[in-house]
Amino acid sequence: MLIAGGAVPSDDAESAELSPPTQRVVSVLELLAAAPHPQTSAQIADSLALSRSTVGNVLSALRARAWVNRRTDLTYEIGPGLLRVAERQQSKLAGGDPLRTALHALANEVGCGVALIRVDRDEIRFVAVVENRGRIPAGISVGTRLPLIPPGAATVVAHSPDTVRRAWLAAADPGERAHYEQVLADVRTLGAAVWGVDTNSLATLDVLADVVEHLADDTASSALRERILALLGGISGNAYSAGELAREAALPISYLSAPVLDPSGDPVAELLIGPLRTAVPKPERDHYLAALTATARTLHHHL
């Protein structure tokens, strides 16, 4: 930018002109982005040599725009608001990112949305979302977190240690635990899960997705948005058995999910596609499954 006399300021001069409050905000964001784990307000203050009240004010302002997220253990991490900004920019550069390229290719092949999730302790975290003629899952964006409870991340849990599987099953309603135990067994046999849903639930998913997107930038409604996201996580329907998928009749399908396994067979992520269709013939189901599992087998190289 030109200044008086037509001179162009140096980078150092521009840095000097940054206000201290701006520098503090940038420093907090950079620290959270670089930290291997979420940080407490006190840890951030000590790392940046700032007062705890100053850091508290910065975090409050960033939370108001969802640029940081405060977890239940009172630690902070980069929030969905900032991740959405990064996701939009990353989409422009997708050609240079092998992971994004693979996800976009899958979205184009199956003609629907794609998402990639990772499990972070007792939560599910969406790390990539590709929209393609529909949202996947409805109302979800990069950075969104959901509790790790059935049916979420079933294909990851199916390949996890017994302690993880038992905790996941214990979070289900008692009357549904036998069903979810069978789901985990079927995932290990089929290599994926196909989730059915009735027509009314599909309509509900769409309406709730519209509400979530309407509330995305309404900081006063963050609690309501979290409640709606929790509802969305519970409307994916029941997983089909191998026998049901072998039938020739068309079936309603909400999502399909497959585990991303490392070379030793340990789960590192879950890949989802979301047709959100009330009637999917068997040849198309087979195509969805083949495309999904083929992509899932390659993704560990990019994670």
Order of alpha helices (4+ residues) and beta strands (2+ residues): alpha-alpha-beta-alpha-alpha-beta-beta-alpha-alpha-beta-beta-beta-alpha-alpha-alpha-beta-alpha-alpha-alpha-beta-beta-beta-beta-alpha
